[in-house]
């Protein structure tokens, strides 16, 4: 099924841009901007003092609102991007208050609230904000279980802000990342019987069907081959390759600092790269780049990461190297691969997933 550059069979909708994605709420910037605007309005009537932990916020509006109210924002991001620092756990504090952008999953919310409470002074306020369709309403109950009474203090624009106060005593506090490691069973040849992940890491606690589809077609490599697991999550793909062939070298790249901690727990000693895309510079070239790339940004969908991976991969591959990736088959992927590679093949086209191979 080799296809020359410019072909578009099997990639329906390629000339409609990302229409196949946009119909499913492709980009949802309104959630970030509306939630940030609402919490900024809520802070306008509060006099802040001291350091304020600003957690998981992607923009600058909340930090500016903190400054305008008299506080000093101390941002914590677990996701790399925009040249800003990222880390797997917030700084130690103490903080007079904390502001948390609502995470996507319930267990990540639990972990983030515990992390915030760890750094908060006794009696310090925690504000959690997000869109209603992200689960902002149900978050109230989960916060209450950890910190006690939680209430909605602002709402509007399909968003809300929740407030809770840190109690003096929190005996069940899980205040370090290692306390959140979850070991789950896997059934993958060559790999151990269990694997470790953390809340918020891709496919936390399970093996994604797309990852399994990609594992089934990973080729044998020459001894000494260099491999990059792009968007590695907890490291399953690269771990599988390395366990099957101990004579190859695997690097692990992810935008999520917590994901790279999972890689370290599962596969200690391997090179880990914290980045939201392929490195802009460097002379390391790979014989194989494998990826189950993300296509969500918040609740919205986008092929941005896939497009940037396709554009950047050729300069990171050896002359005989290839890019092997799995995507939802409904995503318009082929047009981006064909624009960057001389040869594009569909290796697997079953169920909801499609595995692509692209080579120079």
C-alpha positions in Angstrom: 0.0 0.0 0.0 2.9 2.3 -0.6 1.8 5.8 -1.5 3.8 8.5 -3.2 3.9 12.0 -1.8 0.7 13.9 -2.5 -1.6 10.8 -2.7 -4.6 10.9 -0.5 -6.4 7.6 -0.8 -7.6 6.2 2.5 -7.4 9.7 4.1 -10.9 11.0 3.6 -11.4 14.6 4.3 -7.7 15.4 3.8 -8.5 18.4 1.7 -11.0 19.7 4.2 -8.3 20.6 6.7 -9.3 19.2 10.1 -13.0 19.1 9.5 -13.2 15.5 10.6 -11.8 16.7 13.9 -13.5 20.0 14.2 -16.9 18.5 14.2 -16.0 16.9 17.5 -15.0 20.2 19.1 -11.4 20.2 17.7 -10.1 23.3 19.4 -11.8 24.4 22.6 -9.9 27.6 23.6 -13.1 29.0 25.1 -12.7 26.7 28.1 -9.3 27.9 29.0 -10.1 31.6 28.4 -13.5 31.5 30.0 -12.3 29.6 33.1 -9.3 31.9 33.5 -11.5 35.0 33.1 -13.9 33.7 35.7 -11.3 33.0 38.3 -9.6 36.4 37.6 -13.0 38.1 38.4 -13.4 36.1 41.6 -9.9 37.1 42.7 -10.6 40.8 42.0 -12.5 41.1 45.2 -9.9 39.3 47.4 -6.8 40.8 48.9 -4.0 38.3 48.5 -0.7 38.2 50.3 2.4 36.1 50.1 3.2 33.4 47.5 0.3 31.9 45.6 0.7 28.5 43.9 -0.8 28.7 40.4 -1.2 25.1 39.2 -1.6 23.6 35.7 -2.6 27.0 34.2 -1.5 27.3 30.5 -1.8 31.1 30.1 -0.8 34.2 32.0 -4.2 35.7 32.9 -4.4 34.0 36.3 -0.9 35.0 37.3 -1.7 38.6 36.3 -4.8 38.5 38.4 -2.9 37.2 41.4 -0.4 40.1 41.1 -3.3 42.6 40.7 -4.7 41.3 44.0 -1.4 41.7 45.9 -0.1 38.1 45.7 3.1 36.7 44.2 2.3 33.9 41.7 4.4 30.8 41.8 3.5 28.7 38.7 3.7 25.0 38.5 3.3 23.2 35.2 3.7 19.5 34.7 3.4 19.9 30.9 6.3 21.4 28.9 5.5 24.0 26.3 6.2 27.5 25.2 9.7 27.4 26.6 8.4 27.5 30.1 9.7 25.2 32.9 7.8 22.0 33.9 8.3 19.6 36.7 6.6 16.5 38.1 5.6 18.0 41.5 4.9 21.5 42.7 7.5 23.4 44.8 7.5 22.9 48.5 6.0 26.2 49.6 4.7 27.3 52.1 2.0 29.1 50.1 -0.6 31.4 51.4 -3.1 30.1 48.8 -3.3 28.0 45.7 -5.2 28.1 42.4 -5.7 24.9 40.4 -6.9 24.6 36.8 -9.2 21.6 36.9 -7.4 18.5 35.6 -8.9 16.2 33.0 -9.3 13.0 35.2 -10.7 12.5 38.7 -7.6 10.7 40.0 -5.4 13.6 38.6 -7.6 16.0 40.5 -7.2 14.0 43.7 -3.5 14.1 43.3 -3.4 17.8 42.5 -5.5 18.7 45.5 -3.2 16.6 47.8 -0.2 18.3 46.2 -1.8 21.8 46.8 -2.7 21.0 50.4 0.9 19.8 51.0 2.3 23.2 50.2 -0.5 25.3 51.7 -0.3 27.0 55.1 -2.9 25.9 57.6 -6.1 27.8 56.8 -4.9 28.7 53.3 -7.5 28.8 50.5 -7.5 26.6 47.5 -9.5 27.7 44.4 -10.2 25.1 41.7 -11.7 26.4 38.4 -12.8 24.9 35.1 -15.6 24.4 32.7 -18.8 22.6 33.7 -18.4 20.0 31.0 -14.9 19.3 32.2 -16.4 18.1 35.5 -16.2 21.3 37.6 -19.5 20.5 39.3 -18.7 17.0 40.4 -15.2 18.2 41.5 -16.8 19.8 44.6 -17.5 16.4 46.2 -14.0 15.1 45.5 -12.4 18.2 47.0 -14.6 17.9 50.0 -13.4 14.4 50.7 -9.8 15.6 50.9 -10.0 19.0 52.4 -13.4 19.3 54.0 -16.1 21.8 53.0 -15.9 23.0 49.4 -18.3 25.5 47.8 -18.9 27.2 44.5 -17.9 30.9 44.8 -18.3 32.0 41.2 -20.0 30.7 38.1 -20.6 32.0 34.6 -19.6 31.4 31.0 -20.3 27.7 31.5 -17.5 27.6 34.1 -17.3 27.7 37.9 -14.8 28.4 40.7 -14.7 26.2 43.8 -13.2 27.2 47.1 -11.9 25.1 50.0 -9.8 25.9 53.1 -6.9 23.7 54.2 -7.6 22.2 57.6 -5.0 22.3 60.3 -4.6 18.5 60.4 -4.6 16.3 57.3 -3.4 12.9 58.5 -4.1 11.1 55.2 -2.2 13.6 53.0 -0.3 12.0 50.1 2.3 14.7 49.6 4.9 13.2 47.3 4.6 11.8 43.7 5.8 8.3 44.6 2.7 7.9 46.8 0.6 8.1 43.7 2.3 5.3 41.7 -0.1 2.7 40.5 1.1 -0.7 39.5 -1.2 -2.5 37.1 -1.0 -5.9 35.4 0.0 -6.1 31.7 0.2 -9.0 29.3 2.9 -8.1 26.9 5.7 -10.4 25.7 9.1 -9.7 27.1 7.9 -7.1 29.6 7.3 -7.7 33.3 3.9 -8.8 34.6 3.2 -5.4 36.1 3.8 -1.7 35.1 3.8 1.6 36.9 1.9 4.7 36.0 0.7 7.9 37.7 -2.6 9.9 37.5 -2.9 12.0 34.4 -0.3 10.0 32.4 -1.7 8.7 29.1 -3.6 5.4 29.3 -3.1 5.4 33.1 -3.6 1.9 34.6 -4.2 0.1 31.3 -2.7 -0.6 27.8 -4.3 1.5 25.1 -5.7 -0.4 22.2 -3.7 1.7 19.8 -0.5 0.9 21.6 -1.2 -2.8 21.3 -1.9 -2.3 17.5 1.5 -0.6 17.1 3.3 -3.3 19.2 2.0 -5.9 16.8 3.9 -4.4 13.8 7.1 -3.0 15.2 9.9 -4.5 13.1 13.1 -6.1 14.2 16.0 -3.7 14.2 19.7 -3.9 13.5 22.0 -4.2 16.5 22.9 -0.8 17.8 19.8 0.9 16.3 18.7 4.1 17.9 15.0 4.4 18.7 12.8 7.3 19.9 9.5 6.7 21.7 7.7 10.0 21.0 4.9 10.8 23.4 6.0 7.9 25.4 3.6 8.0 28.4 4.7 5.5 30.9 7.2 4.0 28.4 5.3 0.9 27.2 6.3 1.1 23.5 9.9 1.8 24.0 10.1 -0.6 26.9 8.7 -3.3 24.7 11.3 -2.6 21.9 14.2 -2.5 24.4 13.1 -5.7 26.2 12.7 -7.6 22.9 16.0 -6.4 21.6 18.5 -5.5 24.3 21.1 -4.5 21.7 19.2 -1.3 20.7 19.1 2.1 22.4 15.8 3.8 23.2 15.1 7.4 24.2 11.8 8.5 25.7 10.2 11.8 25.0 7.1 13.3 26.5 5.7 16.7 27.3 4.5 15.5 30.7 7.1 15.5 33.4 5.1 13.0 35.4 5.1 10.6 32.5 8.9 10.7 32.5 8.9 9.8 36.2 6.8 6.7 35.2 9.5 5.9 32.6 12.2 6.2 35.2 10.2 3.8 37.6 9.7 1.2 34.9 12.9 1.6 32.9 15.6 3.2 35.0 18.7 4.6 33.3 17.3 5.4 29.9 17.5 8.9 28.3 14.4 10.9 29.0 13.5 14.1 27.1 11.0 16.6 28.5 9.6 18.4 25.4 6.3 19.2 23.7 7.8 18.3 20.4 10.9 17.0 18.7 14.1 18.9 19.8 14.8 21.9 17.6 18.5 21.1 17.6 20.8 18.2 18.2 22.8 15.8 16.1 21.1 12.5 17.3 19.3 10.7 14.5 17.1 7.7 14.9 16.6 4.5 12.9 13.0 4.4 14.2 10.6 6.8 15.7 7.5 5.2 17.2 4.6 7.1 18.5 1.0 6.8 19.7 0.7 10.6 19.6 -1.8 12.7 21.6 -4.7 14.3 19.7 -6.4 16.0 22.6 -5.8 19.5 24.1 -8.0 19.7 27.1 -11.4 18.5 25.9 -10.8 19.6 22.3 -9.2 17.6 19.6 -6.4 18.6 17.3 -3.9 17.0 14.9 -1.3 19.7 15.8 1.1 17.3 17.5 0.8 14.8 14.6 1.4 17.5 12.0 4.5 18.8 13.8 5.8 15.3 14.3 5.4 14.6 10.6 7.2 17.9 9.7 10.0 17.4 12.1 10.7 13.7 11.9 12.7 13.6 8.6 15.5 15.8 10.2 15.7 13.4 13.1 15.9 10.1 11.1 18.8 8.3 9.5 18.7 7.9 5.8 17.1 4.5 6.1 15.0 5.4 9.2 11.3 5.5 9.4 8.4 6.9 11.5 5.9 4.4 12.7 2.8 5.8 14.4 -0.8 4.8 15.3 -3.8 7.1 15.2 -7.5 7.1 15.3 -8.4 6.2 11.7 -10.9 9.1 11.4 -8.1 11.6 11.9 -6.7 13.3 8.7 -3.1 12.1 9.1 -2.0 11.0 5.6 -1.9 14.5 4.1 0.7 15.6 6.7 2.9 12.5 6.3 2.8 12.7 2.5 3.9 16.3 2.6 7.1 15.4 4.5 8.0 11.8 3.4 8.7 10.2 0.0 7.0 6.9 1.0 3.9 6.5 3.2 2.2 3.2 3.9 -0.8 2.1 5.9 0.5 -1.0 7.8 -2.7 -1.8 9.7 -6.2 -0.6 9.1 -8.5 -2.3 11.6 -11.2 -1.2 14.0 -10.8 2.4 15.1 -7.0 2.5 14.6 -4.7 2.9 11.7 -0.9 2.3 11.8 1.2 4.4 9.4 4.8 3.9 8.3 6.6 6.8 6.7 10.1 6.7 5.3 12.4 9.1 3.4 
